[in-house]
Amino acid sequence: MGENSIRKIAFIFPGQGSQYVGMGRALVAFPKVAQFFKEAEKILGRDLSLLCFHGPRQKLVETVNTQPAVFIINFICWFLLNKEGIKPDIVAGHSLGEYSALVAAGVLDFSEALKLVAKRAELMEEASREFPGKMLAVLGMDSTFAADIVGSLRSNGIINIANYNCPGQVVISGEKQMVERAAKLFKEAGAKRVVELEVGGGFHSPLMKKAERRFANHLDAISFKDAKIPVVSNYTARLSTEGEELKDALRKQITGSVLWKQSILQMLKVGIDVFIEVGPGKVLSGLVKRTAPSVKILNVEDAESFRQTIQALF
């Protein structure tokens, strides 16, 4: 393969928020794809392909459905690239996307990861009902300044920086009233935009502590293999191939901040110059572009983007 031999490629896998009705529909024509949906439906006991292809949207955005749905599309897109002989040098995934990255690195197999994702989604949705929260994207503000504002509010309630997404973009998570107070302060301090996210709760904050504690038991029941290629963990923003270290990072990920900007910078530091977003949407492509404008960014989410990516690499 022409450019793959000289370029260093990272596969990056999207998470919750990238879902849309119709995702994956154009991929069913490829061999084995329908079989993966069947296998997933057998494990989950529900019709995931119907939900991905036809919605309804309000059902697809429920955490318990979104997470397995995005995971299966990520997996299928990875499978198609892998079948073409396109192998990454490094993998990473945004929050939920990290489970797809671990499959791509050989740490978990498809069914193990899907079961974990389904359990994670169930526990996070339960925690959201018990401890309601919300999330807010803050655009056009220095992350240190945003962290200072969040820090000034912590003595009054639960609030956290959930994601460091790219320069000038962070996501805040926590109790509804705390996030609303923070939104007012961000606007007063000159943030360009403050946007409420369409998610089911205050993820990546202490509101998820109960879910994290209960999920740890499910993680401990599964053996994580050492990775065949380095994985950049959300929790540490470091490269690792050690199964136990990667498991520990997942254990802490549910309440911890997603260090996405730091993860991209780490990948750039080791020479990655092609990023392929593997899964629905182009959210991560946009974040990479704002962090590293000069790198090559491709994506695979449907038959057309798959064809274009293959063309760009060969």
N, C-alpha and C positions, 0 to 999 in steps of 0.2 A: 504494500500500500504506500503510495507516494509520500504524503505529508505526515502520516502517522509515524513513520520511521524517524523523522527528524523533529517533529513537534512533541511537546509534552501535553497530554490531554487530561483534563479533569471532567468526570461526570458529576453533575450536581442535580440533586433530586428535590423537587418541590414538596411542600407540606400543605397543611390545612389552609384554605383561602384560595388555592389555585384551582379548585374544582369548578366544573361547569357542566350543564346538561348537554349531552352529546359527546362527551369525552370518551375516547376509545372506540366509538362506533366505526370509524373508518379503518380500524386495525383488525377487525374480525376476519377480513378476507385473507390475512396472512396465516400460514400454517401454524397450528398449535394454539393460536390465541383463544379460540372458542373453548378449547380444552382447559386452559388456565382459568377462564371464567367458571367453567363447570366445577373445577377442583375447588375454587374459592367458595362457590355457592354450597358445595358439600360441607366444607369446613364451617361456614358461617350459618348455614341453614336459612339463607335468604337470597333473593334474586338480585345480585349485584349488577349484572349486565343491564337489566331493565332500568335500574336506578341511574346508572351511568349514562345510558343512551337516551332515556326518555324522561328522567326525573320522576315526580315533580321536583322543582327546584327547592321548595321549602323542606322537602324530605331529604334531599341530597345534602343540604347545609347542616343537618343535625349531626353533631360530633360523632355519634355512634355509627352513622353511615358514611360521613365524609372521609374519615381516616382510612377504613378498609378500601373505600372506592379509589382514593388517590393512590394508595399503596399498590393496588392491582394495576392501575394504568402505568405508574412508574415502572413496575416490574416488567410489564409487557414491552414497553419502549426499550428498556435495558436488554431484554431477551432478543429483540430484533437487531439491535446494534451488535450484541455479542455474537449472534449467528452470522453476521457479516464480517466478523473478525476485527471489529473495532473495539479495542481494549483500552481502558483508562489507565493512566499512571497513578492517579489518586482519585478517591471518591469522597463526597460529602453530601449531606442532606440537611435541609432546613427543618428543624424540629421533627415532625413525623417523617420527613424525607430521609432522616438518618437510618431508619429501618431498611429502606430500599438500598441505601449505600452499603449497609452491612451484608445484604444479600449479594450485591455486586462484588463485594470483596471476599465472599466465601465464608463469612463469619457465621451466618445463619442460612438455613435453606428456606425456600418459599413458604412452606406450610408453618414452620416455626415462627417466622417473622409475621405472617398474617395472623396467627393466633395471638401473638403478643400485641399486635396493633389493635385487634378487635377488643382485647381485654383492657388495653390502655384507654381506648375510646370510651368504653363502657364506664370505667372508673372515673375518667375525667368528666364525663357527662353527669354522673352521680354527684361528684364533688361540686359541679356547677349549680346543681339544683339545691344542694345543702348550703353552699357558700357562694351566693350569686356575685358575679363580677362582670367587668367589661374590659375591652382593650381599645387602644387609641393610637393611631399613627401620628407622629409629630414630624412634620417636614420643614426643612429649611432652618434647622437650629443645631448648633454645635452639641455633640453628644455629652460633653463634659458639663456644659451649661444645663442641659436637660436633666442630667443625673443630679446636679445640685438642687434643682427644683424638686425632684422626686425625693431626695434626701431630706429636704426641709419639711416635707409632709409626713414622713414615716412615723413620727411620734403620735400622729393623730389617727392612724389606721393602716390598713394593708395596701401598699402600693409598691410597684417594682418596675424596673426597666426590663421588659420581657425580651426584646430583640434589639441588638445593635445591627441594623440591616445594611447600611452603607453610609458614607459621609453625608451628614445632614439629615439622616432619617433614623429615628428610634421608634419603638413601640412600647407603650406604657400599659401595664396591667394591674388590676387590683379591685378593691371594693368600688361599687358604682359611685358612691358619693365622693370617694377620694379621687377617682379618675376624672370626675366632673370638675372638682376643685382644681386639679392639675391642668385640665384643658383651659380653664380661665386664665391661669398663671402663664401658660405657654403662649396664649394669644397676646396677653399684656406684654410679655417679654419679646414679642416680635417674630414668633414662629410664622412661616409662610402659610402653612395649612395644618389644621388639626382635624383628623378624620376618624370617626368611630368605625371599628372593624366589625364585619358581620361574622362573628364567632360566638360560640355558645357559652363562654365564661371567661373568667380571669386567669387564663393559662400562663404558665411560666411566672407564677407568683406564689407566695405562701398560702393562697386560697386552695392550692392543689396539694397541700401537705398530706392530707388523708389519702388521696389517690396515689401519691408517690410512695407512701409507706406500704399500702396494700399491693401496689404493683411490684414492689421489690420482691415479694414472695414468688410471683410468677416468673420474674427474671431469674431468680435463683434456681428455679426448677429446670432451667434450660442451660445446656452446655454451649458456651460461645467458643468457637474455634479461633485460632489466631488468623488474622487477615492475610490474604495472599498479596494484597497491595495496601498501601497506607490509607487509613481513613482519618479525615479531620473531624474531630468530635465538636459538636455545638458547645458543649460545656467547658471544654478546655481550649479550643481553637488550636490544638496541637495534633501533629501526625502520630498515629499509633497503629501497630499491627497486633498488639497483645489483646487477646480475647477478653481476659478478666478486666483489663483497664477500660476497654470499650463498653463492657457491661456496666461497670461502675459509673461511667459517664452517663449512660442511659438512665441509671437509677436516679441520678441527680438532675436529669434534664427537665423533668415535669415541672419542678418549681424554679429551676435555675434559668439564668438569662441565656438566650441564643446568641452566641458571639459570631454572627455571620460575617460582618465586615472583617473582623480579626481572622476568621477562617479563610476568607478570600486572600487577604494579605499574606497569610502563611503559605497558601498555595502559590502565589506569585513569587514568594521568596525562594521556593525550591524549583522555580523555572517553568511553571505551568503557563502556557501561552494560548491554549485552546480550552474554552469552557463549553461543555455541551449540557444544556438543561434537558433532563431525561424525565418527561412526564408532562402533565397538563399545564397549559399556559406559558407565559413568559415573565412571570414575576421575578424569578431569580436572575434571568438574563438582564433585566433592567437594573437590578442591584449590582451585578458584576460590572455593567457598563458605567455606572456612576462611581464605582470604586477603581476600576482599571480600564479607562476608555480605549486603550490601544490594543487590547487582546482580542482574539477572534472569538466570537460568541455564536454558537449554533444551538438549535433545539430540535427535539423529536417529541411530537405529541400526536401526530396523525400521519397518514400515508404520504402527503405532500411534503411535510417538514422532514420526514424520514428520507425521502428521495433527495431533497435538497442538501441534507447533511451528508449523505453518502457521496453525492456529487462533489461537495466542497472538500471532502477528505481524500478522495481518490485522484 
